[in-house]
Amino acid sequence: MPHVDILFNQLRKRKTEPAQDKTAIDNFEKCIADVRNKIDEIINEAKSICTEPQGNKRIRRNNSSHDHRVAALEVCDNIGNSANDRFQFKDHLVAASLFFPEHFGEYCGKLPDDKLETTCLAYPELEKSRLNTE
Protein backbone atom coordinates (compact mmCIF):
# COMPACT_ATOMS: atom_id res chain seq x y z
CA MET A 1 0.00 0.00 0.00
CA PRO A 2 1.54 3.31 -1.01
CA HIS A 3 0.06 5.18 1.99
CA VAL A 4 1.78 2.85 4.44
CA ASP A 5 5.02 2.94 2.42
CA ILE A 6 5.07 6.74 2.52
CA LEU A 7 4.55 6.74 6.29
CA PHE A 8 7.21 4.05 6.73
CA ASN A 9 9.75 6.05 4.69
CA GLN A 10 9.00 9.19 6.71
CA LEU A 11 9.54 7.34 9.99
CA ARG A 12 12.85 5.83 8.87
CA LYS A 13 14.57 9.21 9.05
CA ARG A 14 17.48 9.24 11.45
CA LYS A 15 16.39 12.28 13.47
CA THR A 16 12.93 11.14 14.56
CA GLU A 17 11.88 10.71 18.15
CA PRO A 18 10.41 7.24 18.89
CA ALA A 19 7.49 8.62 20.90
CA GLN A 20 6.58 10.91 17.98
CA ASP A 21 6.82 7.97 15.59
CA LYS A 22 4.43 5.95 17.72
CA THR A 23 2.03 8.90 17.86
CA ALA A 24 2.20 9.31 14.06
CA ILE A 25 1.45 5.62 13.54
CA ASP A 26 -1.46 5.73 16.00
CA ASN A 27 -2.86 8.84 14.30
CA PHE A 28 -2.55 7.22 10.85
CA GLU A 29 -4.42 4.12 12.03
CA LYS A 30 -7.10 6.28 13.69
CA CYS A 31 -7.58 8.35 10.52
CA ILE A 32 -8.00 5.23 8.38
CA ALA A 33 -10.57 3.91 10.89
CA ASP A 34 -12.40 7.27 10.81
CA VAL A 35 -12.55 7.20 7.01
CA ARG A 36 -13.84 3.63 7.14
CA ASN A 37 -16.56 4.64 9.61
CA LYS A 38 -17.66 7.58 7.45
CA ILE A 39 -17.57 5.70 4.15
CA ASP A 40 -21.31 6.12 3.48
CA GLU A 41 -21.04 9.90 3.84
CA ILE A 42 -18.00 9.98 1.55
CA ILE A 43 -19.75 7.93 -1.14
CA ASN A 44 -22.85 10.15 -1.00
CA GLU A 45 -20.72 13.28 -1.27
CA ALA A 46 -18.81 11.82 -4.22
CA LYS A 47 -22.10 10.99 -5.96
CA SER A 48 -23.33 14.54 -5.55
CA ILE A 49 -20.10 15.93 -7.01
CA CYS A 50 -19.52 13.47 -9.85
CA THR A 51 -22.26 12.97 -12.38
CA GLU A 52 -21.63 11.00 -15.54
CA PRO A 53 -23.28 12.25 -18.71
CA GLN A 54 -25.92 9.86 -19.99
CA GLY A 55 -24.92 10.10 -23.65
CA ASN A 56 -24.18 7.17 -25.91
CA LYS A 57 -22.07 5.43 -23.26
CA ARG A 58 -22.69 1.85 -22.43
CA ILE A 59 -24.32 1.44 -19.02
CA ARG A 60 -22.23 -0.42 -16.49
CA ARG A 61 -24.04 -3.20 -14.77
CA ASN A 62 -22.04 -3.30 -11.55
CA ASN A 63 -22.21 0.37 -10.67
CA SER A 64 -24.38 0.18 -7.58
CA SER A 65 -23.83 2.00 -4.30
CA HIS A 66 -23.40 -1.30 -2.54
CA ASP A 67 -20.51 -2.28 -4.83
CA HIS A 68 -18.80 1.07 -4.23
CA ARG A 69 -19.27 0.72 -0.49
CA VAL A 70 -17.86 -2.80 -0.41
CA ALA A 71 -14.86 -1.77 -2.51
CA ALA A 72 -14.19 1.29 -0.34
CA LEU A 73 -14.42 -0.75 2.86
CA GLU A 74 -12.04 -3.31 1.40
CA VAL A 75 -9.51 -0.60 0.53
CA CYS A 76 -9.70 0.82 4.07
CA ASP A 77 -9.30 -2.67 5.54
CA ASN A 78 -6.30 -3.38 3.31
CA ILE A 79 -4.61 -0.13 4.31
CA GLY A 80 -5.32 -0.79 7.99
CA ASN A 81 -4.07 -4.37 7.82
CA SER A 82 -0.97 -3.32 5.92
CA ALA A 83 -0.21 -0.68 8.57
CA ASN A 84 -0.75 -3.21 11.36
CA ASP A 85 1.59 -5.69 9.68
CA ARG A 86 4.28 -3.10 8.98
CA PHE A 87 4.13 -1.43 12.39
CA GLN A 88 3.21 -4.32 14.67
CA PHE A 89 6.27 -3.65 16.82
CA LYS A 90 5.61 0.07 17.26
CA ASP A 91 5.42 -0.27 21.04
CA HIS A 92 9.11 -1.10 21.22
CA LEU A 93 9.92 2.41 19.95
CA VAL A 94 9.33 3.88 23.40
CA ALA A 95 11.47 1.15 24.96
CA ALA A 96 14.23 1.87 22.46
CA SER A 97 14.25 5.53 23.45
CA LEU A 98 15.27 4.50 26.97
CA PHE A 99 18.66 3.47 25.60
CA PHE A 100 19.56 6.65 23.71
CA PRO A 101 22.82 7.92 25.26
CA GLU A 102 21.73 11.55 24.92
CA HIS A 103 18.84 10.86 27.34
CA PHE A 104 20.93 9.23 30.07
CA GLY A 105 21.49 12.59 31.81
CA GLU A 106 17.74 13.07 32.18
CA TYR A 107 17.22 9.86 34.14
CA CYS A 108 18.94 10.88 37.42
CA GLY A 109 19.27 7.29 38.61
CA LYS A 110 15.73 6.29 37.67
CA LEU A 111 14.03 5.60 34.36
CA PRO A 112 11.02 7.81 33.48
CA ASP A 113 7.82 6.22 34.76
CA ASP A 114 5.74 7.08 31.69
CA LYS A 115 8.15 5.41 29.27
CA LEU A 116 8.64 2.46 31.59
CA GLU A 117 4.88 2.02 31.98
CA THR A 118 4.35 2.15 28.20
CA THR A 119 7.11 -0.41 27.73
CA CYS A 120 5.60 -2.71 30.37
CA LEU A 121 2.18 -2.49 28.69
CA ALA A 122 3.75 -3.48 25.39
CA TYR A 123 5.73 -6.31 26.95
CA PRO A 124 3.79 -7.82 29.89
CA GLU A 125 6.64 -10.20 30.71
CA LEU A 126 8.76 -7.16 31.65
CA GLU A 127 6.15 -6.08 34.17
CA LYS A 128 6.37 -9.45 35.91
CA SER A 129 10.15 -9.30 36.13
CA ARG A 130 9.98 -5.67 37.31
CA LEU A 131 7.63 -6.59 40.13
CA ASN A 132 9.90 -9.47 41.16
CA THR A 133 12.92 -7.18 41.48
CA GLU A 134 11.17 -4.60 43.69
KEDREN-557633 format. One record per residue (C-alpha): x, y, z; residue in one letter. Coordinates in steps of 0.2 Angstrom, whole numbers, always signed. Example, Ala and Ser with C-alpha at 12.3 -4.5 7.8 and 13.67 -1.06 7.14 Angstrom:
// residues 2
NODE|+62|-22|+39|A;
NODE|+68|-5|+36|S;
***
This chain:
// residues 134
NODE|+0|+0|+0|M;
NODE|+8|+17|-5|P;
NODE|+0|+26|+10|H;
NODE|+9|+14|+22|V;
NODE|+25|+15|+12|D;
NODE|+25|+34|+13|I;
NODE|+23|+34|+31|L;
NODE|+36|+20|+34|F;
NODE|+49|+30|+23|N;
NODE|+45|+46|+34|Q;
NODE|+48|+37|+50|L;
NODE|+64|+29|+44|R;
NODE|+73|+46|+45|K;
NODE|+87|+46|+57|R;
NODE|+82|+61|+67|K;
NODE|+65|+56|+73|T;
NODE|+59|+54|+91|E;
NODE|+52|+36|+94|P;
NODE|+37|+43|+104|A;
NODE|+33|+55|+90|Q;
NODE|+34|+40|+78|D;
NODE|+22|+30|+89|K;
NODE|+10|+45|+89|T;
NODE|+11|+47|+70|A;
NODE|+7|+28|+68|I;
NODE|-7|+29|+80|D;
NODE|-14|+44|+71|N;
NODE|-13|+36|+54|F;
NODE|-22|+21|+60|E;
NODE|-35|+31|+68|K;
NODE|-38|+42|+53|C;
NODE|-40|+26|+42|I;
NODE|-53|+20|+54|A;
NODE|-62|+36|+54|D;
NODE|-63|+36|+35|V;
NODE|-69|+18|+36|R;
NODE|-83|+23|+48|N;
NODE|-88|+38|+37|K;
NODE|-88|+28|+21|I;
NODE|-107|+31|+17|D;
NODE|-105|+50|+19|E;
NODE|-90|+50|+8|I;
NODE|-99|+40|-6|I;
NODE|-114|+51|-5|N;
NODE|-104|+66|-6|E;
NODE|-94|+59|-21|A;
NODE|-110|+55|-30|K;
NODE|-117|+73|-28|S;
NODE|-100|+80|-35|I;
NODE|-98|+67|-49|C;
NODE|-111|+65|-62|T;
NODE|-108|+55|-78|E;
NODE|-116|+61|-94|P;
NODE|-130|+49|-100|Q;
NODE|-125|+50|-118|G;
NODE|-121|+36|-130|N;
NODE|-110|+27|-116|K;
NODE|-113|+9|-112|R;
NODE|-122|+7|-95|I;
NODE|-111|-2|-82|R;
NODE|-120|-16|-74|R;
NODE|-110|-17|-58|N;
NODE|-111|+2|-53|N;
NODE|-122|+1|-38|S;
NODE|-119|+10|-21|S;
NODE|-117|-7|-13|H;
NODE|-103|-11|-24|D;
NODE|-94|+5|-21|H;
NODE|-96|+4|-2|R;
NODE|-89|-14|-2|V;
NODE|-74|-9|-13|A;
NODE|-71|+6|-2|A;
NODE|-72|-4|+14|L;
NODE|-60|-17|+7|E;
NODE|-48|-3|+3|V;
NODE|-48|+4|+20|C;
NODE|-47|-13|+28|D;
NODE|-32|-17|+17|N;
NODE|-23|-1|+22|I;
NODE|-27|-4|+40|G;
NODE|-20|-22|+39|N;
NODE|-5|-17|+30|S;
NODE|-1|-3|+43|A;
NODE|-4|-16|+57|N;
NODE|+8|-28|+48|D;
NODE|+21|-16|+45|R;
NODE|+21|-7|+62|F;
NODE|+16|-22|+73|Q;
NODE|+31|-18|+84|F;
NODE|+28|+0|+86|K;
NODE|+27|-1|+105|D;
NODE|+46|-5|+106|H;
NODE|+50|+12|+100|L;
NODE|+47|+19|+117|V;
NODE|+57|+6|+125|A;
NODE|+71|+9|+112|A;
NODE|+71|+28|+117|S;
NODE|+76|+23|+135|L;
NODE|+93|+17|+128|F;
NODE|+98|+33|+119|F;
NODE|+114|+40|+126|P;
NODE|+109|+58|+125|E;
NODE|+94|+54|+137|H;
NODE|+105|+46|+150|F;
NODE|+107|+63|+159|G;
NODE|+89|+65|+161|E;
NODE|+86|+49|+171|Y;
NODE|+95|+54|+187|C;
NODE|+96|+36|+193|G;
NODE|+79|+31|+188|K;
NODE|+70|+28|+172|L;
NODE|+55|+39|+167|P;
NODE|+39|+31|+174|D;
NODE|+29|+35|+158|D;
NODE|+41|+27|+146|K;
NODE|+43|+12|+158|L;
NODE|+24|+10|+160|E;
NODE|+22|+11|+141|T;
NODE|+36|-2|+139|T;
NODE|+28|-14|+152|C;
NODE|+11|-12|+143|L;
NODE|+19|-17|+127|A;
NODE|+29|-32|+135|Y;
NODE|+19|-39|+149|P;
NODE|+33|-51|+154|E;
NODE|+44|-36|+158|L;
NODE|+31|-30|+171|E;
NODE|+32|-47|+180|K;
NODE|+51|-47|+181|S;
NODE|+50|-28|+187|R;
NODE|+38|-33|+201|L;
NODE|+49|-47|+206|N;
NODE|+65|-36|+207|T;
NODE|+56|-23|+218|E;
***
